[in-house]
Amino acid sequence: MSNKVVVFGEMLWDCLPGGRVAGGAPMNVALNLHQLGLKTQLISAVGSDEWGEQLLHFYRDYGISDKLIQVKSDQETSRVLVDSSDLENIKYTILSPVAWDFIHLTEENKAAVTSSDAFIFGTLAVRNTTSLKTLLDLLHLGKLRIFDANLRPPFYDFEVIETLLAYTDILKINEDELVAFADYFNTSAEPKTLCEFLDQHFPVEVICITLGSKGAMIYQQGEFHHHPGYKISVEDTIGAGDAFLSGFVKMYLEQKSAQEILEFSCKIGAFVATQKGGTPRYRLADILKIN
């Protein structure tokens, strides 16, 4: 039986110089998990406008349920202005406020989280108190709670992050977020020091640190596991980290070893970086060709 995963957060249009691309880390994760064969639902919101209608059409076209996506008549669908002039350092201007700032708690999303095998969340979608309150209510219901930090300045607050860490079983951060966490908690940005600090002060059982082209590492039960990543020709890095997380969740729920988790997660992250946009269509065989 397929594992059930619920993802909470933003869905949006990334507006690039060459046109718009559907995205948002939670939506990217949900669509990747769906393509990997997991039963996936996204808790999010769009506006009752043309942008929202088209975004829902894009989402449904993958064959995934949109019944937990709310439509807001008084808010616009989210757009992000993307500067991709440096493919290794893409910059985002995230417009505010938008529909997913106002995700409300419902019996349907409570039931979905309660029955799920994993619940994934981040920081951007809780920049507004409405969505933050909804997430905190849902976190009480999750069995396995996975926090993808996904820091987007200036839309995060470390006091909120501390609250979220208190409900976190698995934490995923990247190299830049590692430094931001270390600065806030007044620890060294050396991975061992920060991971040991978080391990001692929060209920986090696994910490995954993505390292861009240098692969990724997992900290679990006091031990580090590392994978160097794969050498590829980059099309763009939009969604590569989201694909990595999707691979991580799939393999973790299948109770694979840390090294197996890293190998597959790095493969899917690398594959998506060879494609345009954050949610390319693929088959498992496409991912396994990366070496």
N, C-alpha and C positions, 0 to 999 in steps of 0.2 A: 504494500500500500504506500502511495506517495506521501511524503511529509507535507504538512500544512504550515504555511508561513504567512504572517500578516506584516505588511510594511506600512509605516506611518510617515506622512510628510508630503513634501511639495511635488507637484507636477507642473510643467511650464513649457514655454517656448524659448529656446536659446536662439537669439537673433544674431546671426553671424553676418559678416560682410557679404557672403554669397547667398544668403537666404536663411530661412528659419528652420530649426531642427527641434523636434519634440525632445524634452529632457526633464531634468530634475533627478537628483540622486535616488530618492526613494522609488520614483517611477522606473528609472533605469534598472534598479535592483529587482523590482517586481517583475519586469518583463524578461530579464535574464533568468530569474528563477523559474518563471513559467516555461521558457524555452528549454530549461534544463530538466523539466518534467515534474517540478514540484507544484502542488496546489497552492496558488498564491493569490492574495487579495491585497489591494492598496486602499488605505484610508487616506483620503485627500479631498480637495475641493477645487472646482473651477467656477468661473463666472457664467451667467446665462447670456453669453455673447457669442459672436461668431468664432472667436479664438477658442473658447471653451468647447463649443460644438465640434470643432475640427480636432481639438486635442483628444476629446472622448472618442471620436471616430478612429483616430490613430491608435489609441489604446485598445479599443475593442477589436481592431483589425488583427491583433495577435491571437484572438480567441480567448481572451482572459476576461473574467467578470469585472464589471465596473460598479457593482451594486453598493459598494461602500464609499464611492466617490460622490460627495455632496455638490449640488449646484446652487450657487449663491446669486440671487437676483440683484443684490445690492453691492456686489464686489466684482472686480475685473479678473479675468484669467491672467495668471502670472506670465510675465515676460522678463527675460534676462538679456541684456546687451553684452555680447561676447567680443572681446578683442583677442583674436587668434593669430596676431602677427608673429608671436613667438610660440611655436607649437609645444615647447617644453615648459612654458609658463603662461598658460592661458589666463586672462583676466576677465572678471565678470562684474557687471553693474546690475544689481538685483532691484527691480522696481518694488515699491511698497506704498500702501498696503495692497494686498491681493486676496483672492478667495481663500487660499489655504492658510491665511493668518487667522481664519475664523472657523476652524473645524470644530463641530459640536459633538458632544458625546451622545451616542444613540444605543439602543438595546442591541441593534444589529452589529455594531462594531465591538461592543462588549462581548457578545457571544462569539464573534469571530476570534478575538484575542484569547478568550478562555479556552477555546477548542484547538488552538494552534500549537504546533510544536516549537515555533520560534516567533518572536516579535522583534522587529527591527525598527530603530528610530534614530534621529539625528538632532542637530541643534537648530538648523535654519528654520524649520517649520514651527518652532516654538518661540520665535522672536516676539510673538504677540501673546498676551496672557490668555486669550480664549483657547487657542490651540495648545498652549502649555498646560492649562488646567485639564483639558481632555486627555492629553498624553499621560499626565500623572495619574489620572483615574484609571487609565488602561494598563499602566505599568504594574499595578497591584494584581492584575489578572494573568500576566504572562508567565509561562513556564520557563522559557529560555529567552532572556532579554539581551538583545545585541545592540550596542551603542556604536553607531558609525559617527564619529565626532563631526567630520565634514565642516570644519570651521569656515565661515564666510564673513570676513570683516565687513562692516562693523556689527553684524547680526549675531553676536553670541555674547553670553554673560557667564563668567566662570562661577558665579554663585548658583546660577541655574545648572551649570554643568556638574557642580558638586552634588546637587540634588539628584540629577539623573544618574550619576555614578553610584549612588546609594542603591539603585535598582538594577545595576548592570552586572550581567554574568560574563559577557564577552565585550571587550572594547577594541575597536579598530581605529587607529590613527595613522597619519602619514608623518614624514620627516619634519615638515613645518609645524604640524600640530604637536609633535613630540617636544619641540622647543617651546611652544606656547604653554603647554601643560607644565613643563619644567620651570618656566619663568613664574607662573602663577603659584605653584606649590613650593617655590624656592628650593628646588633640587637641581642636581646636575642634569643636563640634557643627554648624558650618556644613558643608553637604553636600559642597562642593568639597574642603574640607580633609580630611574623613574619608575620602572616596572616594579621594583621591590617596594618603593614607597606606595604605589597604588595598591599593590597586593596587601600591604599592611593596614591601609586606612579605608579600603573599600571592599565590597564583596566580590570584586572582579576575579574570575577564575582563569580567564585566558585574555592575553593582550596580543593583538596582531599589529605590527608596524610595517606599513608598506614603504618601500624605498625607491619608488620610481623605476628607472632603468636598472637599478642594482638589486631588484627582487624584493624580498620581504622576509620578516622573521616573526616567529611566534614565541611568546613567553608563557609557560605553563608549568605549574608546580615547581617553580624555582629554576627551571631549565629553559635555555634558548634553542630554537631550531631555526635554521636559515636556508633560504634558497636564493641563488644568485640571479634568477630571472632568465629571460630569453632575449637574444639579440634579434631585433626585428627592424624593418623599415617603417617608421611611424607615419601614419596618415594624419591622425590627430589623437590627442590623449583624452578627449572628452569621453567620460564614462568608463575609462579603463579601470579606475579604482572601484567603481560600482560593480563592474563585471567580476573583478577580483573577489569582492565581498560575496557576490552570489555564488561563485565557485567554492568559497570558504564555507558558506552555510550549507550548501549541498553535501560537501564531503564531511563536514563536522556532524551533521545529522545522520550520515551513514556510518558514523563512528570509525572513520579512517584515522590513520596515524597522523601526527603533526607533519611529517615529511610528505606524506601523500596529499594532505590538504594543501600544503604550500605548492607542491608541484602542479596540481590541477588549477589552483587559483591563479598562479603566475601564468599558466598557459592561456586561460580565458582572458585575463587582463591584457596579455600581449596580443592575443588575437583581435580584441576590440580596438586596440591602438593601431592596428593595421587597416582598420575600416574607418569610414567617414561617419561621424556622429556617435552617440552613446548607446544606441539600441539596434545594431545591425541584426539582420536575420541570419541564423546559422543553424547547423546541425552539430551534434556532438563530434562527429568525424572531422569537422572543420577545425575544432579546437585541438583535437589530438594530433593534428598535422604539425602544430607548432613544436619545434625542438631546437 
